Amino acid sequence: MIIGKIEKNEKTVGFNSEICCTICGKQVPGGLKTGEKYHQTKEFEKELTEFKKNYLCGICRDKKRLENN
């Protein structure tokens, strides 16, 4: 999954971060990628923290979407 900014022709950095669904707690498989310049900046850390707080797995996301319709 790509998170953050990746500029044209920029190398990407792959990393693992424990991300769990905020509703059911299911852990997300796989790693994340971001741009080499953006990785480990304060802006990136803030974005990653917010992403972790609001992440929904596919099942919970679909349930929430169906409830809203």
SVG drawing of the C-alpha trace seen along z (x, -y; Angstrom):
<svg xmlns="http://www.w3.org/2000/svg" viewBox="-29 -18 44 28">
<polyline fill="none" stroke="black" stroke-width="0.4" points="0.0,0.0 1.4,-3.4 1.1,-6.2 2.4,-9.8 4.2,-11.5 6.2,-9.9 7.7,-12.3 8.2,-11.4 11.4,-9.2 11.9,-9.0 13.0,-5.8 10.5,-4.3 11.1,-3.0 9.3,0.1 8.6,0.6 6.4,2.6 4.2,1.0 1.6,2.7 -1.7,1.4 -5.0,2.8 -8.6,2.1 -10.0,-0.3 -13.3,1.6 -12.6,5.3 -8.8,5.2 -7.8,7.4 -4.2,6.8 -3.5,5.6 -1.1,7.9 1.7,6.6 3.9,3.6 3.8,-0.1 5.7,-2.2 6.5,-5.9 9.0,-8.2 12.6,-8.3 12.5,-12.0 9.2,-11.9 10.1,-8.9 10.8,-9.7 9.8,-13.4 7.6,-14.9 4.8,-15.3 5.1,-11.6 5.0,-10.5 1.8,-12.6 0.1,-11.2 1.0,-7.6 -0.4,-8.2 -3.7,-9.5 -3.9,-6.7 -3.5,-4.1 -6.3,-5.9 -8.8,-5.8 -7.9,-2.6 -10.8,-0.2 -10.3,3.3 -12.3,4.1 -15.1,5.9 -15.7,3.1 -15.4,0.5 -18.1,2.2 -20.4,2.6 -20.1,-1.1 -20.8,-2.1 -23.9,0.1 -25.2,-1.3 -24.8,-4.9 -26.9,-4.1"/>
</svg>
